Amino acid sequence: MSPAASLSYPRRVDLARTPTPLQYLPRASAAWGKGLRLWVKRDDLTGNLLSGNKVRKLEFILAHALETGCDTLVTCGGLQSNHCRATAFVAAQAGLKAHLVLRGERPARAEGNYFLDLLAGAEVDIHLPKRYTRELPALLEQVRADYAARGHKALVIPTGGSDGLGLWGYIAAAEELAGDLQAAGIERAHLVCASGSGGTQAGLTLGAALHHLPLTVWGVNVCDDEQYFVDKVAADVADWRQRYPSQPEAEVTARVLDGYVGSGYGQAGPEIFTLIRDLARMEGLVLDPVYTGKAFYGLLRELEQGRFADCRDIVFVHTGGIFGLLAQTDSCL
Ligand SMILES: Cc1ncc(COP(=O)(O)O)c(C=O)c1O
């Protein structure tokens, strides 16, 4: 489990509270583990308003923005995007402007992440899903050009901060996991995370290979399908390799647990809300209905079917998302 000798990280800004704990779930293991031990890597604890997986990526993205003289961060996502909220607070913390291009309908009331975006002072454009999907690159370019015309330099961050630059966040997290596994006495494990824009899975898969970790990394897709994420992980890794050609070689195989999207992105069925409630009461751990609830549900179903039976341990990466739950509280109790 030695770190890759010749891996050299680009500059990062210290934003995330790391290392995050690797927490054992005794009651969930007894109830659902079928003899396996369930662990959670608490990346929901990377910060308060900067909570979740996006902060790890933003450490490298913000450093790049500052290095290249940007004074504005532009990014995009759904109305309740955790990534957009984290970007809004990173910008506020660093004294930069944030401009968010959001998909959805303007809500009657600002709730959850959208409320926090406004609280942090981000400029927000909201576009109906049809237009957003059709025109996103042009919409982002327009925002960038508008800032340029006013003498500002904006960095356009892709959906979820998932590209060759953002990948560093979870390459570094994989290095952190090497220490976690050793301290917990875990010899070999399956590692499961939610996949929305693919960067967390891509970073963990690449990081596990670069750091020679005894982990099999799985993403549970919360939108699209297996093929989409196999391609997306490959594209992010290819982008990483193109940007940083002198980094060590590593073999990357994307593994996707498909079948848990339910009726669509951001739409959770009663089984997900039941699981969120059960786990909150059983372990004091809060999942969200968009990402981690579906991913943990997928983990448990696959465990039941024997998918992970070749190991003693399963590590779930809790990527955050609590503010999204606060926008969907009605179905939970
Ligand atoms: C809470 C949470 N978990 C998981 C994910 C998925 O991560 P990624 O976009 O890197 O696939 C996201 C964002 O999409 C998220 O906000």
The ligand as a Tripos MOL2 file, in Angstrom:
@<TRIPOS>MOLECULE
LIG
   16    16     1     0     0
SMALL
NO_CHARGES

@<TRIPOS>ATOM
      1 C1        -23.7270   14.1880   -2.3730 C.3       1 LIG1
      2 C2        -23.1340   13.7260   -3.6640 C.ar      1 LIG1
      3 N1        -22.7050   12.4650   -3.7480 N.ar      1 LIG1
      4 C3        -22.2010   11.9680   -4.8910 C.ar      1 LIG1
      5 C4        -22.0970   12.7460   -6.0160 C.ar      1 LIG1
      6 C5        -21.5420   12.1390   -7.2480 C.3       1 LIG1
      7 O1        -20.2150   12.5150   -7.4540 O.3       1 LIG1
      8 P1        -19.6880   12.6860   -8.9210 P.3       1 LIG1
      9 O2        -20.4190   13.8610   -9.5130 O.co2     1 LIG1
     10 O3        -18.2430   12.9390   -8.7470 O.co2     1 LIG1
     11 O4        -20.0040   11.4450   -9.6580 O.co2     1 LIG1
     12 C6        -22.5110   14.0860   -5.9790 C.ar      1 LIG1
     13 C7        -22.4670   14.9810   -7.1440 C.2       1 LIG1
     14 O5        -22.7800   14.6860   -8.2490 O.2       1 LIG1
     15 C8        -23.0420   14.5870   -4.7660 C.ar      1 LIG1
     16 O6        -23.4590   15.8570   -4.6690 O.3       1 LIG1
@<TRIPOS>BOND
     1     1     2 1
     2     2     3 ar
     3     2    15 ar
     4     3     4 ar
     5     4     5 ar
     6     5     6 1
     7     5    12 ar
     8     6     7 1
     9     7     8 1
    10     8     9 2
    11     8    10 1
    12     8    11 1
    13    12    13 1
    14    12    15 ar
    15    13    14 2
    16    15    16 1
@<TRIPOS>SUBSTRUCTURE
     1 LIG1         1 GROUP 0 **** ****
